[in-house]
Amino acid sequence: MRTLRLVTTLAVAGLLAGAVATVATTPASAATAVFSVTNTWGSGYQGQVTVTNNTSAPISSWRVEFDLPAGSTISQSWNAQQTASGSHYAFSNVSWNGTLGAGASTSFGFLVNGSGTPVNCTVNGDSVSCTGGTPPTTPPPTTPPPTTPPPTTPPPTTPPPTTPPPSTGTPVERHGQLRVCGTTMCDRSGARVQLRGVSSMWLNWETAPYAENLSALTWMRDNWNLQVIRAAMGVEPAGAYLSNPGKARAQVETIINNAVSAGVYVIVDWHAHEAQNNQSQAVAFFGDLARRYGHLPNVIWEPYNEPLQVSWTNVIKPYHQAVVSAIRAADPDNIVVLGTPTWSQDVDVAAASPVTGTNLMYTLHFYSCTHGASLRAKGDAAIRAGLALFVTEWGASNADGGLDGRACLPEAQSWIDWMRANGISWTAWKLDVGTDTTNLLSPGAPVTGGWSNYLHGHAPFVVANMR
């Protein structure tokens, strides 16, 4: 993150996946809408409406309106402009999804506090049916559906996830040793993999040892489909690694050992902003851990979280070369993720002079209220130059982590779509309790997991996209 964030944190709650859909019936010449419940938890659910143009000519705009029963309210929405008057809600297209060709569709999403589903629906002023049904409380059955004709509605425009369909076993049992293949990540069988998970808080500042608890980690694996956890070991502040190395190392090793037990991947993150000033300590730290843990397929190394606005060629790259050499002396194959200039944004600069070596990836960080298409363009340029990217930190907030509590979900969705399309793995910031947007857990969240009723900030969005 851009500054050292001495922030407290709030709650990741587990969403139980499910889906209920009802098709709005309108004349064939009109637009239609499909309402569905895509995720649900104890106190609410995540809904989606898909608008389809059934006319023979393009339409340039759309507007969906509906009411929610008393006791249910919408707290957040994305991919549409929302207005509300009491229990009546209206959603209009944004600039990029208003024009729909004949038969084309687009969707917007929202979070509902309560169990009520939309009634009295209209699309562009025409009444449609959207009774919604009861939000599911359990995942859909896993038995194969009966054979039916293919659907007549157009398929989604977003590409499918790059991770192979889930099978039995833990993430590490399914994928094994990871490697860089071209500009993305592959598993032992050569299949492209997109890991999704969460980052710890700065370990020296976390309010409770959420990231160090094995029960919590297995709960996230089983309920959120978490595949990777990032151990963000603070380095420079008081109480962090440089002033208390024994405590910091013990925290990291606990997270590594728990990841091995849970069968998930773990990123060992040297969470610093001026790591070049402590290169010898970093070389010793990573060299030692590589000797003791480098034989495991679980471990991913991240030697420099967020360099400041310093030279890639003269400062950051030489640091990476020294640390990578120390790692490779004991660990020849685990992935190393390299921080880039300007708080890990200038991946295009790194692409002009990459570090020599194998299984190297480069870090890109974003916060969706601050960073948008121009930063994705830097990512695109790096990918065209042949770099493999890993977003080891992101939030649906301002770059300060969301001290104002605001979430920018439409832009965050654009980032999610971009990462999925490019097979870019990610870990979202951050597993702790506090008041800012990116704190995943709310007050009272137990250390051991079971967070279905402790959702906070951008957590519903993060967890929905881990599944």
C-alpha atoms as one frame of an Amber mdcrd trajectory, in Angstrom:
protein
   0.000   0.000   0.000   1.158   3.568  -0.562   1.876   4.370   3.074   2.463
   2.311   6.173  -1.083   1.665   7.236  -1.351   1.549  11.014  -4.973   0.612
  10.661  -7.240  -1.716  12.473  -9.259  -4.213  10.505 -12.764  -5.695   9.974
 -14.213  -8.984   8.760 -14.199 -11.605   6.055 -17.456 -13.492   6.258 -18.098
 -16.707   4.371 -20.635 -16.601   1.609 -22.431 -19.866   0.907 -22.658 -20.211
  -2.848 -25.973 -20.802  -4.533 -28.088 -19.525  -7.342 -31.753 -18.932  -7.957
 -32.915 -17.423 -11.220 -36.221 -16.246 -12.573 -36.685 -15.000 -16.095 -38.657
 -11.851 -16.655 -41.272 -12.447 -19.319 -41.923  -9.589 -21.721 -42.978  -9.317
 -25.341 -40.376 -10.626 -27.767 -39.726  -7.117 -29.064 -38.739  -5.700 -25.662
 -35.771  -5.918 -23.335 -35.884  -8.657 -20.718 -34.275  -9.052 -17.319 -33.143
 -12.098 -15.378 -32.805 -11.793 -11.602 -30.664 -14.313  -9.706 -29.232 -14.825
  -6.247 -25.567 -15.663  -6.738 -24.435 -15.904  -3.109 -26.131 -15.882   0.287
 -25.213 -15.717   3.954 -27.035 -15.416   7.266 -28.034 -11.761   7.035 -28.273
 -11.133   3.305 -27.362 -12.159  -0.216 -25.657 -11.073  -3.434 -28.005 -10.504
  -6.355 -27.562 -10.053 -10.074 -29.777  -8.773 -12.876 -28.967  -9.570 -16.509
 -30.507  -7.266 -19.115 -30.947  -8.641 -22.644 -31.902  -6.730 -25.791 -34.526
  -8.826 -27.597 -35.119  -6.316 -30.374 -33.668  -6.574 -33.868 -31.769  -3.296
 -33.512 -29.226  -1.996 -30.989 -30.386  -0.087 -27.930 -28.260   2.714 -26.501
 -29.396   2.683 -22.882 -31.391   0.718 -20.303 -32.977   1.284 -16.894 -34.168
  -1.389 -14.467 -36.425  -0.512 -11.520 -37.866  -2.618  -8.722 -39.021  -2.554
  -5.100 -37.677  -4.525  -2.165 -39.949  -5.670   0.655 -39.761  -3.907   4.025
 -36.715  -4.925   6.008 -34.447  -5.443   2.988 -32.080  -2.798   1.648 -29.269
  -2.605  -0.915 -25.911  -1.644   0.574 -23.649  -1.753  -2.512 -23.971  -2.204
  -6.256 -21.701  -2.317  -9.301 -21.828  -2.092 -13.110 -24.815   0.312 -12.920
 -25.737   3.753 -11.585 -28.007   3.270  -8.583 -30.628   5.640  -7.196 -33.147
   4.905  -4.455 -36.304   6.365  -2.971 -37.345   4.447   0.110 -37.707   0.821
  -0.921 -37.766   1.656  -4.670 -34.473   1.166  -6.525 -33.458   2.179 -10.033
 -30.371   1.053 -11.942 -29.201   2.748 -15.151 -26.384   1.721 -17.435 -22.912
   3.167 -17.070 -20.956   4.514 -20.031 -19.456   1.214 -21.157 -22.483  -1.127
 -20.943 -25.398   0.941 -22.219 -25.266  -0.042 -25.881 -26.550  -3.567 -26.487
 -26.725  -5.088 -29.939 -29.571  -7.375 -30.984 -29.585 -10.324 -28.588 -26.738
  -8.927 -26.469 -26.756  -8.945 -22.658 -25.092  -7.202 -19.750 -25.333  -7.643
 -15.987 -25.126  -5.593 -12.816 -24.821  -6.798  -9.229 -25.769  -5.681  -5.728
 -25.608  -6.693  -2.068 -28.850  -6.967  -0.077 -29.176  -6.756   3.685 -32.182
  -8.961   4.423 -33.917 -11.770   2.544 -36.440  -9.920   0.366 -36.165 -10.213
  -3.406 -37.256  -7.725  -6.118 -40.923  -7.092  -6.947 -42.749  -4.625  -9.241
 -39.942  -4.749 -11.808 -39.704  -2.665 -14.963 -37.146  -2.521 -17.777 -37.150
   0.764 -19.684 -40.604   1.427 -18.258 -42.160  -1.908 -19.298 -43.446  -4.154
 -16.508 -41.680  -7.511 -16.238 -41.830 -10.435 -13.829 -39.097 -10.776 -11.211
 -40.536 -12.691  -8.312 -37.038 -13.820  -7.354 -37.842 -16.681  -5.016 -36.209
 -17.524  -1.715 -32.431 -17.065  -1.552 -30.732 -20.452  -1.165 -29.018 -21.353
   2.082 -27.024 -24.313   0.750 -24.977 -24.841  -2.407 -26.780 -26.369  -5.388
 -26.693 -30.162  -5.699 -23.578 -31.648  -7.250 -25.382 -34.380  -9.221 -25.273
 -33.848 -13.000 -28.285 -32.011 -14.438 -30.604 -33.832 -16.843 -29.857 -33.518
 -20.519 -31.613 -30.482 -21.987 -31.342 -28.523 -25.230 -28.675 -25.795 -25.157
 -29.874 -22.420 -23.855 -30.983 -19.862 -26.390 -29.652 -16.861 -24.493 -26.155
 -15.630 -25.427 -23.285 -16.961 -23.303 -21.528 -14.623 -20.847 -19.064 -12.222
 -22.426 -16.437 -12.684 -19.701 -13.966 -15.536 -20.201 -14.241 -18.622 -18.001
 -11.925 -19.039 -15.004  -8.496 -20.329 -15.947  -8.261 -22.768 -13.044  -9.310
 -26.317 -14.010 -12.670 -27.475 -12.601 -12.445 -28.394  -8.917 -11.613 -31.998
  -8.140 -11.043 -33.864  -4.923  -8.187 -32.914  -2.659  -6.614 -29.671  -1.480
  -5.322 -27.005  -3.903  -1.760 -28.306  -3.562  -2.900 -31.898  -4.071  -4.711
 -30.829  -7.240  -2.016 -28.616  -8.738   1.289 -29.601  -7.126   4.450 -27.741
  -8.098   3.726 -24.443  -9.851   5.808 -22.846 -12.570   5.758 -19.864 -14.904
   4.596 -20.755 -18.409   4.785 -17.823 -20.788   3.008 -14.901 -19.145   0.960
 -16.932 -16.670   1.192 -19.758 -14.123   0.817 -23.491 -14.768   0.563 -26.522
 -12.508   2.454 -29.819 -12.656   0.248 -31.072 -15.514   0.753 -27.925 -17.601
  -2.784 -26.564 -17.008  -3.065 -22.814 -16.490  -3.822 -21.854 -12.874  -5.240
 -18.673 -11.356  -4.752 -18.746  -7.580  -7.138 -16.600  -5.499  -6.829 -15.821
  -1.820  -6.200 -13.179   0.827  -3.276 -11.383   2.423  -2.688 -11.020   6.124
  -2.487  -7.615   7.743   1.055  -6.376   8.457   1.843  -9.164  10.930   3.357
  -6.690  13.400   0.080  -4.712  13.461  -2.649  -7.360  13.236  -5.280  -7.106
  15.984  -5.367 -10.882  16.512  -3.464 -13.825  14.956  -6.082 -14.569  12.296
  -3.481 -15.440   9.647  -1.612 -17.773  12.001  -4.609 -19.941  12.927  -4.812
 -23.339  11.202  -8.538 -23.748  11.866  -9.238 -20.367  10.242  -7.105 -21.272
   7.229  -8.873 -24.576   6.622 -12.232 -22.837   7.109 -11.344 -20.286   4.413
 -10.174 -23.093   2.145 -13.431 -25.028   2.569 -15.892 -22.120   2.654 -14.319
 -19.471   0.442 -12.340 -21.686  -1.927  -9.159 -19.959  -0.739  -6.142 -21.391
  -2.528  -3.344 -19.096  -1.333  -2.588 -16.980   1.735  -0.020 -14.188   1.857
   2.072 -13.678   4.990   2.751  -9.920   4.972   5.719  -9.728   7.351   6.339
  -6.084   8.235  10.041  -5.225   8.093  10.792  -1.580   8.826   8.318  -0.259
  11.475   8.853  -0.593  15.197   8.011  -4.107  16.344   8.466  -5.571  12.850
  11.258  -7.837  11.564  14.246  -5.516  11.906  13.506  -4.763  15.575  11.959
  -8.105  16.556  13.159 -10.759  14.095  12.387 -13.728  16.332   8.708 -12.888
  16.649   8.309 -12.000  12.946  10.038 -15.160  11.766   7.915 -17.305  14.092
   4.723 -15.758  12.697   5.796 -16.458   9.115   6.888 -20.026   9.842   3.586
 -20.726  11.576   1.717 -19.585   8.461   3.986 -21.723   6.228   3.464 -24.808
   8.372  -0.293 -24.235   8.496  -0.385 -23.872   4.703   1.362 -27.228   4.392
  -1.164 -28.811   6.763  -4.118 -27.254   4.929  -2.734 -27.995   1.459  -2.810
 -24.383   0.246  -0.131 -22.139  -1.237   1.599 -19.460   0.843   3.359 -16.248
  -0.204   6.253 -15.203   2.059   6.186 -11.408   1.719   9.025  -9.099   2.815
   6.537  -6.291   3.471   8.794  -3.269   3.048   9.006   0.022   1.157  12.795
   0.538   1.252  14.110  -3.011   1.223  17.263  -2.008  -0.653  18.453  -0.394
   2.592  18.374  -3.788   4.324  19.488  -6.079   1.504  21.834  -8.177   3.645
  19.029  -8.970   6.109  16.700  -9.935   3.249  19.344 -12.162   1.652  19.905
 -13.945   4.978  16.166 -14.298   5.672  15.191 -15.724   2.290  18.314 -17.845
   1.993  17.584 -19.485   5.342  13.879 -20.105   4.633  14.678 -21.409   1.142
  17.036 -23.994   2.662  14.371 -25.170   5.100  11.159 -24.806   3.082  12.247
 -24.573  -0.561  11.623 -28.276  -1.151   7.869 -27.750  -0.587   5.549 -27.039
  -3.548   3.456 -24.725  -1.328   5.852 -21.791  -1.057   5.955 -18.635  -3.205
   8.576 -15.993  -2.382   7.921 -12.217  -2.503  11.178 -10.396  -1.619   9.927
  -6.776  -1.905   6.336  -5.710  -1.316   6.156  -2.127  -2.628   9.258  -0.202
  -3.673   8.841   3.557  -3.715   9.532   5.806  -6.710  13.118   4.680  -7.125
  15.094   3.423 -10.111  14.308  -0.065 -11.323  17.663  -0.606 -13.041  19.904
   0.995 -10.408  18.103   0.157  -7.139  15.338  -2.433  -7.294  16.690  -4.835
  -9.921  20.107  -5.269  -8.237  18.317  -5.965  -4.941  16.146  -8.617  -6.604
  19.161 -10.212  -8.253  20.869 -10.599  -4.877  17.828 -12.067  -3.105  16.873
 -14.352  -6.011  20.443 -15.709  -6.046  20.160 -16.526  -2.332  16.835 -18.290
  -2.887  18.028 -20.226  -5.928  21.072 -21.526  -4.057  18.659 -23.755  -2.122
  15.374 -23.640  -4.028  15.724 -23.998  -7.797  12.076 -24.004  -8.811   9.525
 -22.261  -6.540   8.053 -19.063  -7.981   9.539 -15.710  -6.917   7.339 -12.606
  -7.270   9.306  -9.372  -7.740   8.123  -5.937  -6.550   8.140  -3.089  -9.075
   8.601   0.709  -8.815   5.969   3.170  -7.548   4.283   0.928  -4.985   4.395
  -2.038  -7.394   2.648  -0.325 -10.269   5.357   0.251 -12.908   5.458  -3.283
 -14.272   6.017  -1.836 -17.738   9.283  -0.314 -16.538  10.416  -3.681 -15.172
   9.460  -5.298 -18.486  12.029  -3.168 -20.297  14.849  -4.806 -18.273  13.638
  -7.965 -16.533  15.626  -9.950 -13.990  17.376 -12.971 -15.464  16.135 -16.299
 -14.156  13.371 -18.880 -14.252   9.961 -18.966 -12.570   9.985 -15.220 -11.934
   6.785 -13.167 -11.783   6.245  -9.439 -11.194   3.985  -7.703  -8.701   1.150
  -5.347  -9.693  -0.928  -3.731  -6.917  -4.173  -1.797  -7.371  -6.870  -0.095
  -5.313  -9.938   0.411  -7.452 -11.024   3.861  -6.191  -7.554   5.151  -7.154
  -6.373   2.936 -10.021  -8.208   2.142 -13.231  -7.695   1.608 -16.940  -4.381
   3.486 -17.128  -2.775   1.079 -14.649  -4.255  -1.935 -16.452  -2.629  -0.536
 -19.591   0.738  -0.796 -17.844  -0.111  -4.414 -17.068  -1.049  -5.055 -20.684
   2.256  -3.567 -21.844   4.195  -5.802 -19.447   2.310  -8.886 -20.620   2.982
  -8.017 -24.269   6.671  -7.783 -23.363   6.523 -11.297 -21.922   6.232 -10.698
 -18.168   4.116 -12.919 -15.910   2.169 -10.886 -13.330   0.827 -11.692  -9.860
  -1.446  -9.205  -8.043  -0.312  -9.925  -4.485  -2.331  -7.036  -3.035  -5.533
  -5.240  -4.074  -8.594  -3.590  -2.629 -11.917  -2.150  -3.786 -10.972   1.114
  -2.074  -8.696   4.109  -2.174  -4.956   3.420  -2.102  -4.866   4.106   1.649
  -6.848   0.906   2.176 -10.197   2.656   2.417  -9.906   4.865   5.494 -13.105
   6.603   4.316 -14.983   3.283   4.164 -15.835   3.728   0.472 -15.854   0.806
  -1.990 -15.558   1.204  -5.775 -16.992  -2.121  -6.927 -17.629  -1.401 -10.646
 -13.947  -0.606 -11.159 -12.970  -3.553  -8.959 -15.085  -5.778 -11.211 -13.207
  -4.460 -14.237  -9.986  -5.500 -12.513 -11.384  -8.937 -11.640 -12.414  -9.466
 -15.266  -8.973  -8.348 -16.482  -7.141 -10.678 -14.094  -9.374 -13.603 -15.067
  -8.857 -12.954 -18.779  -5.083 -12.861 -18.345  -4.803 -15.732 -15.860  -3.389
 -13.431 -13.163  -3.418 -14.831  -9.627  -4.296 -12.557  -6.695  -4.494 -12.080
  -2.940  -6.826  -9.400  -1.554  -5.875  -7.050   1.285  -6.423  -7.876   4.288
  -7.363 -10.441   6.958  -8.034  -8.451  10.117 -10.618  -6.390  12.039 -10.945
  -2.617  11.619 -12.998   0.209  10.137 -11.474   0.708   6.689 -12.918  -0.814
   3.518 -10.256  -3.462   3.026 -10.519  -4.998   6.496 -12.265  -8.283   5.863
 -13.509  -9.051   9.383 -15.934  -7.191  11.656 -15.595  -6.825  15.451 -16.129
 -10.035  17.343 -14.860 -12.309  14.564 -13.372 -15.398  16.234  -9.740 -16.171
  15.510 -10.600 -19.738  14.491 -12.835 -18.945  11.481 -16.579 -19.419  11.083
 -17.006 -15.870   9.774 -20.310 -16.180   7.913 -21.868 -13.425  10.062 -18.793
 -11.182  10.253 -18.735  -9.686   6.770 -17.330  -6.176   6.359 -16.158  -3.726
   3.723 -15.230  -5.269   0.390 -15.322  -8.783   1.868 -18.539  -9.947   0.107
 -17.041  -8.958  -3.229 -13.687 -10.589  -2.476 -15.171 -13.857  -1.292 -17.669
 -14.058  -4.158 -14.770 -13.797  -6.598 -12.700 -16.444  -4.826 -15.392 -18.983
  -5.590
